[in-house]
């Protein structure tokens, strides 16, 4: 069956909601809860035989406030929808994605005939905002700063969300549509294909988040973003003098701003960049260590070994030997 035709057809709940536009609980065992207060959707409702659960959101009635024990991805297959997420109004347009971390609360306004919203739920503590954050921030201190600012002050309490506009990163939408089709129209090996697509979805998400954040960083044009991006790009040759000249800010101002905004000193951020790149060279190349030291902008071999051990708790040779 054609996916588009299938998604636009009415299911049993939609037929009932179309008659009076009143919400019908899709999980009868929770019926008594949503009337009185926001309720939590728990893992056992969805993940009996799989690490992913996909469903079409029922149209023609508003969905009440609720939260989750898992990460949820809302994919606006067609049309648009309005939600309130952690007290903020959010509007999704076609191909937009709303990423909701564990504990986020949201309600969804009534969807119309052509408003098709797909819910993808992911089981497992490893599949959350931390994955996306760590994937991007490895070589990007600016990503960590902007991500925390954009996803809310309550990030550490797992109440974050992020809206991704897919007009600038269509690859993720195509990946999701492939997985959705395999899920709704299972064939031989569909389960294995979906399972193997889960990490691909999250790497695509990490890429999409990075694009979104770069765009928003340009709009906000904060001094700290310019400073951090300069350190990222020029970590092997940068000095505080050259950074001041490139950004147009006083050296003392840079040092104070970096410490205030990130909780780290300029030297700590620069050192972190160099150590992470050194590790990357050790794992993904056969370059001699003395060449790696030069590549990351250091000259003192003893200092390099000391800083590397402090950062990773291991020597460069042990890190390199692990890949063999």
N, C-alpha and C positions, 0 to 999 in steps of 0.2 A: 504494500500500500504506500502511496505517496506520503512523505512525512508532513508536508504542508497541509494536505487534505486531512490527514489524521489529527493534527493538532488543532485544526479549526472545527472539527466535528464536536458535537456535544457529548459529554459523558453523563452518567446518571445524576450526579450532584448538580452539574450545570443546568440540566433540564429543570430541576426543582428550583434552583436559585433564580432562573430566568422568569419564573412565574410570579414571585413576590419580592425578589431582590433582597432576601434575608439570608444571612450566613447559615450554612449547614456544616457542622463539624465533620471533617473527613475521618476523624478517629472517634467513634462513639464513646469509647472509654474515657475520653477527656471532656465530654459534653458538659458535665456539671461544673468544670473548673473555669472555662472561659467566660462564663456569665458573670462571675463575681470578681475576678482579678486576672492580670496577665498570667499566662501559664507557660510552662517550659516543655518543649518537645524533647523527649529523651531518646537516647541511642537505640534502645530496644524496640522502638516503634518502626525503625527503618532498616537496621543493619543486621538482618538475621542470617543472610547467606552471602553478603557482599560488603565491600568497603565503600561503595558508592550507591546512592539512591537518587533516582531522577523522576521527577513528576511534573506534569503541567499544572500550573496554578489555576484553580477553578474561577471562572469568570462570573459576572453578573451580581456579585454581592461583595461588600467589604470584608476583609479578613482582620479579626481583632488582634490586639497587641499580644505578642508572645516572644519568647526567647528560645535558645537552643543549647544543647550540650555539644554541639559540633560546628564546624565551619560550613556556612551556606553560601552558595553562589547563585545569584539571580541573573538569568540571561534573558534579556528582552528580545525574544525571537522576532516579534513584529509588533507594531503599534507603540503604545507608551503606557506608563503607569505612575501613580503618585504613591509614595510611601512616607511614613514618619519613622525615622531610625534614630534611636537614642535621643528623641525629642526634636530632631531636625527634619525639615521637609526635604525630600529628595524626589527628583523626577527622572525616570528612566525613559530614554527614547530607543528606537529600533537599534538593536545590536549592542546597546550599552550593557555593562555588567556591574552589578552591585555585589561587593564582597563583604560578608558579615562574619566577624570573628566570633568565637565562642562567647556566649553571654550577652551579645547584642540583642536589644529589644526592637521589634518593628511591627508596624501594622500596615496593611495594604488597602488602598482605596479600591472601589469596585472597578473591575476591568470590563471593557466593552467587547463587542463582537470580534473585532480584529486585533485585540490586545492579547497577545500570546506571551506569557511569562513562564519560563522554564526554571524549575528549582533543581539544583544539583547539590546534594548533601554528601559530605566526606567524613568518613569515620576515621578516628585515630588521632592521638595527640600530636603526631609528627606533621599532620596536615593542618597548618594554621598560619596565622600572620607571621609567626617567627620564621617559618620556612622562607617566605617571600623576602622578609627583611634580611635574613642572614645571607640569602643567595645574592642579593644586590649589594649589600653593604661591605662585602669582603674587600673590595677595592674602592669603596666610595663612602667616605665619611659624610659627604653632603647628603647622600641618600638617607642615611640614618636620621640626620637632623630633620630633613624635610618630611620624611615618612612619619615621624613622631608628631610633627606639627600638624600634618594634614589628617592623620587618622584619629586625632583626638587626644586630649590630655590624659584620658583614662586607659591608654594603651596597655599599661602593665597589668590592668585588671581584666584584660580580655573583653573589652567593650568597644572595640574599634570597628570601623567600617570604611570602605573606600569605593568611590564611583569611578569606573573606567569607561572612557568614551572610545568606542571601538572604530570610529571613523578614521582614527590614526593608527590603528593596529588591528587590521582585519584577520590576521592569521589565527588569533585565539578564537574568534567567532567561528571560523571554518573548522577548527579542531573540535569545538564543542558540538557543532552540528553533526559531525561524523560520529561522535560518541553517543549523542542523543538518538541518532538513527539506529545504531547498533543495539542500544538499550531497548527501544520500543519495538524494533523488528529483529529479534535475536535469530541468528543463524549459527551454523557450525563455527566454533571458535570465537563467538561474540564476547563471551565472558573473558577470555584471555586477552582479546583486543582491548576491551574496556579497561581491564586491570592494568595493561601496559601503557595505556594512554593517560592514566592518572598522573604519573610524574611529568609527562609531557605537558599536560594542562597546567601544572604548577610552575614549570619553567616558563611556559608561555605567559602565565599570570605575572611572574617576576619580571619578565621583559615588558609587559604592558604597564605594570606599575611604574617601572623606571621611566618609560616614555611619558606617562601621565605626570609624573613628578617633575621631570625636566621641563615640561610645558608650563606647569604651575610655578616652578621656580623662576622661570623667565618673567612671568606675569608679576610675581611678588617682588622680584629684583632686590632681595635683601643683601646687605653687605656680607653677612656671614656665608651666604651661598657662593658668592663670587670668590671669597677667600678659600673656602673648602675645595671648590672645584679647581682652583689654581694649584693647591697642594696635591690633589689627585693626579692632575695632568703632568705636573712638573716635579714630582717627588724626587727624581734622581738628580736634579740640578738646582732646585729651588733653595733660596736663602731668605731670611726675613727681609733683607734689603731689597732683593728682587721682587718679593711678594708685595712689599709696600709700593714699589714703583709700578708694578703691573696693575694693582687695584686702586692706587691713588690714596691709600690710607696710611696714616702714621703707624710706625712699628709698635709703639706702646698701645695704640688703639686696637691694632690687630690682636696683640697678645691678650688684652683684657676682654675683647669681644669673643674670641675663640673660647676662652676659659668660662665666660659667663654663659654662652649659648650652648656649649657642648659638655662642659664639666671636665674637659681635658685641656692640657696646654698645647700650644703650637708644636712644641718638640715631641710631645707624646703622639699627636696625630701624624706628624711626619715620620716618626719612627715606626708606627704601626703600618703605614703604607709601605715603607721599605722592607719590613720583615715579611709582610704578606706577599709582596712580589718576589722576595728571595725564596720563600717557600714554594711559590709557583714555579720558579726556575728550577729548583731542586727536584721537584716532582715531575715536571713536564719537559725537561731538557737534560742533556748530558754535559752542560757547560761546567768547566772547573769552578770551584768555589771562589777562587780569586777573581775570575771574570764576573761572576755573579755579584761579588762585593762592589766591583767597579760599576756594573750595570745599575745597581740601586743607588749609586751616588755616595758610597762610603769609601774611605781610604785606609782606615785602621782595621786590620784583620782581627786583632785582639778585642777591640770594641765591638766589632760585628758579632763575634762568637758570644760575647757576654750578653749583648742585647737579644740575640736570637734565642739563647737559652732561657733568658728571663721571660721572653714573650711566649715561647712554645713549650717550655719545660723539657726541651729535648735538644740535642746537638744537630747541626745541619746534616752530618753524615747519617745519623739515625733516621732523620726524616727522609733522606734520599733512599736509604736501604729499605724502607717500608714499601716502596713502590715496586721492589724487585721480588 
